[in-house]
Amino acid sequence: MSDILLSLSGVHTHIGSYHILHGVDLSVRRGKVTMLLGRNGAGKTTTLRTIMGLWRASAGAIALDGRAITDAATPDIARMGVAYVPETMGIFSQLTVRENMTLATANGRFDETRLEETFGFFPVLKTKWNDRAGLLSGGQKQMLAIARAIIERRRLLVVDEPTKGLAPAIIDHLIEAMNRLKQAQTTILLVEQNFHMARSVGDDVAVMDDGVIVHRGAMADLAADEALQQRLLGLNLASHQ
């Protein structure tokens, strides 16, 4: 079995007349957290949406566990075990936490063991189980969005900026949850602007600029090299605690 769960090779994406991705090469290792970093507008969200089939690659290849998914429909990709948490979270505000979670199950029924594992990652959801999701705080909504993605066992979790707009204490809780997911051998591709989180949970890192990957390596190496951070991202991790 290959160490690589997800691979992108020479992927281009056009949105209307705009050429957004210019030949993206990216590998996500099985059981690891891969950080996708870059300045605003670099193409990170477009990369995630292209992986999920929400936008079509105009050239190149995407493979999941060696199987081509470049032209697969989004529902088919989801059925292959890929869960996506968009930046907007996609919470159904009028439904309860329980109803939101039920919609994410395969057959409308919970595996009780998996449900308790999920509550272990996000205990507050158990106390809010019958509350309308629209009444949750921003951090609680993000926890619900991630919990929905993992309520069924997934091969790959794709998450877009989960800490955006959240207070530092909530970010620390998400870091703890992500690290527990990692300990459970969950494979995660994570776009993040909070570099404290990136350093705390990332195993591997790919940095994007203008629609291409310009750096690949270990997250720990990037976190330790302020000059490289400045060159690639225009900032350093030490100033983003």
GIZISUL-V67496 format. One record per residue. RES is the residue in three letters. PHI is phi as a letter, one per 20 degrees, with the letter a starting at -180 (999 if undefined). D_FIRST is the distance of its C-alpha to the first C-alpha in Angstrom with 1 decimal. Layout:
res:RES phi:PHI d_first:D_FIRST
res:RES phi:PHI d_first:D_FIRST
//
This chain:
res:MET phi:999 d_first:0.0
res:SER phi:f d_first:3.8
res:ASP phi:f d_first:6.6
res:ILE phi:e d_first:8.6
res:LEU phi:e d_first:9.3
res:LEU phi:c d_first:12.6
res:SER phi:c d_first:14.2
res:LEU phi:d d_first:17.9
res:SER phi:c d_first:19.4
res:GLY phi:l d_first:23.1
res:VAL phi:e d_first:23.9
res:HIS phi:d d_first:27.6
res:THR phi:c d_first:29.3
res:HIS phi:d d_first:33.0
res:ILE phi:d d_first:34.9
res:GLY phi:m d_first:38.2
res:SER phi:e d_first:39.6
res:TYR phi:e d_first:37.6
res:HIS phi:e d_first:34.8
res:ILE phi:e d_first:32.6
res:LEU phi:d d_first:29.3
res:HIS phi:d d_first:29.7
res:GLY phi:o d_first:26.3
res:VAL phi:f d_first:23.8
res:ASP phi:d d_first:20.7
res:LEU phi:b d_first:18.5
res:SER phi:c d_first:14.9
res:VAL phi:d d_first:14.0
res:ARG phi:f d_first:11.6
res:ARG phi:f d_first:9.9
res:GLY phi:m d_first:12.6
res:LYS phi:d d_first:15.1
res:VAL phi:d d_first:18.4
res:THR phi:d d_first:18.9
res:MET phi:e d_first:22.7
res:LEU phi:d d_first:24.1
res:LEU phi:d d_first:27.7
res:GLY phi:q d_first:30.6
res:ARG phi:f d_first:34.3
res:ASN phi:g d_first:35.6
res:GLY phi:n d_first:35.2
res:ALA phi:f d_first:32.3
res:GLY phi:o d_first:30.1
res:LYS phi:f d_first:27.9
res:THR phi:f d_first:28.7
res:THR phi:f d_first:28.7
res:THR phi:f d_first:25.1
res:LEU phi:f d_first:24.1
res:ARG phi:f d_first:26.3
res:THR phi:f d_first:24.9
res:ILE phi:g d_first:21.3
res:MET phi:e d_first:22.8
res:GLY phi:m d_first:24.8
res:LEU phi:f d_first:28.1
res:TRP phi:c d_first:28.9
res:ARG phi:e d_first:27.8
res:ALA phi:f d_first:26.3
res:SER phi:e d_first:29.0
res:ALA phi:a d_first:26.7
res:GLY phi:n d_first:23.2
res:ALA phi:c d_first:19.8
res:ILE phi:c d_first:17.7
res:ALA phi:c d_first:14.1
res:LEU phi:d d_first:12.3
res:ASP phi:l d_first:8.6
res:GLY phi:n d_first:9.6
res:ARG phi:d d_first:12.7
res:ALA phi:f d_first:16.0
res:ILE phi:c d_first:18.2
res:THR phi:g d_first:20.9
res:ASP phi:d d_first:23.5
res:ALA phi:f d_first:22.4
res:ALA phi:f d_first:25.1
res:THR phi:g d_first:24.9
res:PRO phi:g d_first:25.1
res:ASP phi:f d_first:22.2
res:ILE phi:f d_first:20.0
res:ALA phi:f d_first:21.3
res:ARG phi:f d_first:20.5
res:MET phi:f d_first:16.8
res:GLY phi:o d_first:17.0
res:VAL phi:d d_first:18.2
res:ALA phi:d d_first:21.4
res:TYR phi:c d_first:23.9
res:VAL phi:d d_first:26.8
res:PRO phi:f d_first:29.2
res:GLU phi:g d_first:31.8
res:THR phi:e d_first:34.4
res:MET phi:m d_first:32.6
res:GLY phi:m d_first:33.8
res:ILE phi:f d_first:35.6
res:PHE phi:e d_first:38.0
res:SER phi:f d_first:41.0
res:GLN phi:e d_first:43.2
res:LEU phi:e d_first:40.7
res:THR phi:f d_first:40.3
res:VAL phi:g d_first:37.2
res:ARG phi:g d_first:36.5
res:GLU phi:f d_first:36.9
res:ASN phi:g d_first:34.6
res:MET phi:f d_first:31.9
res:THR phi:f d_first:32.6
res:LEU phi:f d_first:32.1
res:ALA phi:e d_first:28.5
res:THR phi:e d_first:27.7
res:ALA phi:f d_first:26.4
res:ASN phi:c d_first:29.5
res:GLY phi:n d_first:32.1
res:ARG phi:c d_first:31.5
res:PHE phi:e d_first:29.9
res:ASP phi:f d_first:27.6
res:GLU phi:f d_first:30.0
res:THR phi:f d_first:27.4
res:ARG phi:f d_first:25.5
res:LEU phi:f d_first:28.8
res:GLU phi:f d_first:30.0
res:GLU phi:f d_first:26.8
res:THR phi:f d_first:27.6
res:PHE phi:f d_first:31.2
res:GLY phi:f d_first:30.0
res:PHE phi:f d_first:28.6
res:PHE phi:c d_first:31.7
res:PRO phi:g d_first:34.6
res:VAL phi:f d_first:37.2
res:LEU phi:f d_first:35.8
res:LYS phi:f d_first:36.9
res:THR phi:f d_first:40.4
res:LYS phi:d d_first:40.5
res:TRP phi:g d_first:39.0
res:ASN phi:d d_first:42.0
res:ASP phi:e d_first:43.1
res:ARG phi:f d_first:42.9
res:ALA phi:f d_first:40.0
res:GLY phi:f d_first:42.6
res:LEU phi:e d_first:44.3
res:LEU phi:f d_first:41.4
res:SER phi:f d_first:41.5
res:GLY phi:g d_first:39.3
res:GLY phi:f d_first:36.9
res:GLN phi:f d_first:36.8
res:LYS phi:f d_first:36.0
res:GLN phi:f d_first:33.0
res:MET phi:f d_first:31.9
res:LEU phi:f d_first:32.4
res:ALA phi:f d_first:30.4
res:ILE phi:f d_first:27.4
res:ALA phi:f d_first:28.0
res:ARG phi:g d_first:28.0
res:ALA phi:f d_first:24.6
res:ILE phi:d d_first:23.0
res:ILE phi:f d_first:25.2
res:GLU phi:d d_first:22.5
res:ARG phi:f d_first:19.0
res:ARG phi:d d_first:17.2
res:ARG phi:e d_first:13.8
res:LEU phi:b d_first:15.7
res:LEU phi:d d_first:19.2
res:VAL phi:d d_first:21.2
res:VAL phi:c d_first:24.6
res:ASP phi:d d_first:27.6
res:GLU phi:l d_first:30.1
res:PRO phi:f d_first:30.4
res:THR phi:e d_first:33.1
res:LYS phi:g d_first:35.4
res:GLY phi:m d_first:39.0
res:LEU phi:e d_first:38.2
res:ALA phi:f d_first:40.2
res:PRO phi:g d_first:38.9
res:ALA phi:f d_first:38.9
res:ILE phi:f d_first:36.7
res:ILE phi:f d_first:34.3
res:ASP phi:f d_first:34.0
res:HIS phi:f d_first:33.2
res:LEU phi:f d_first:30.5
res:ILE phi:g d_first:29.1
res:GLU phi:g d_first:29.1
res:ALA phi:f d_first:27.4
res:MET phi:f d_first:24.6
res:ASN phi:f d_first:24.1
res:ARG phi:f d_first:24.0
res:LEU phi:f d_first:21.4
res:LYS phi:f d_first:19.3
res:GLN phi:f d_first:19.9
res:ALA phi:e d_first:18.5
res:GLN phi:m d_first:15.1
res:THR phi:f d_first:16.1
res:THR phi:e d_first:14.7
res:ILE phi:c d_first:18.0
res:LEU phi:d d_first:19.4
res:LEU phi:c d_first:23.1
res:VAL phi:e d_first:26.1
res:GLU phi:b d_first:28.9
res:GLN phi:d d_first:32.3
res:ASN phi:e d_first:33.0
res:PHE phi:f d_first:32.0
res:HIS phi:f d_first:32.6
res:MET phi:f d_first:29.8
res:ALA phi:g d_first:27.6
res:ARG phi:f d_first:28.1
res:SER phi:f d_first:27.9
res:VAL phi:d d_first:24.5
res:GLY phi:f d_first:22.6
res:ASP phi:e d_first:19.9
res:ASP phi:d d_first:19.5
res:VAL phi:b d_first:22.2
res:ALA phi:c d_first:23.0
res:VAL phi:d d_first:26.7
res:MET phi:d d_first:28.1
res:ASP phi:b d_first:31.5
res:ASP phi:l d_first:33.2
res:GLY phi:n d_first:30.2
res:VAL phi:c d_first:27.9
res:ILE phi:e d_first:25.6
res:VAL phi:d d_first:27.8
res:HIS phi:b d_first:26.0
res:ARG phi:c d_first:22.4
res:GLY phi:r d_first:21.9
res:ALA phi:e d_first:21.9
res:MET phi:f d_first:24.1
res:ALA phi:f d_first:25.9
res:ASP phi:f d_first:27.0
res:LEU phi:f d_first:28.4
res:ALA phi:f d_first:30.1
res:ALA phi:e d_first:31.8
res:ASP phi:d d_first:33.1
res:GLU phi:f d_first:36.0
res:ALA phi:f d_first:36.9
res:LEU phi:f d_first:33.5
res:GLN phi:g d_first:33.7
res:GLN phi:f d_first:37.1
res:ARG phi:f d_first:36.2
res:LEU phi:e d_first:33.2
res:LEU phi:c d_first:34.4
res:GLY phi:m d_first:38.1
res:LEU phi:a d_first:38.0
res:ASN phi:c d_first:36.7
res:LEU phi:f d_first:34.8
res:ALA phi:f d_first:37.6
res:SER phi:e d_first:39.9
res:HIS phi:c d_first:37.7
res:GLN phi:e d_first:37.5
//
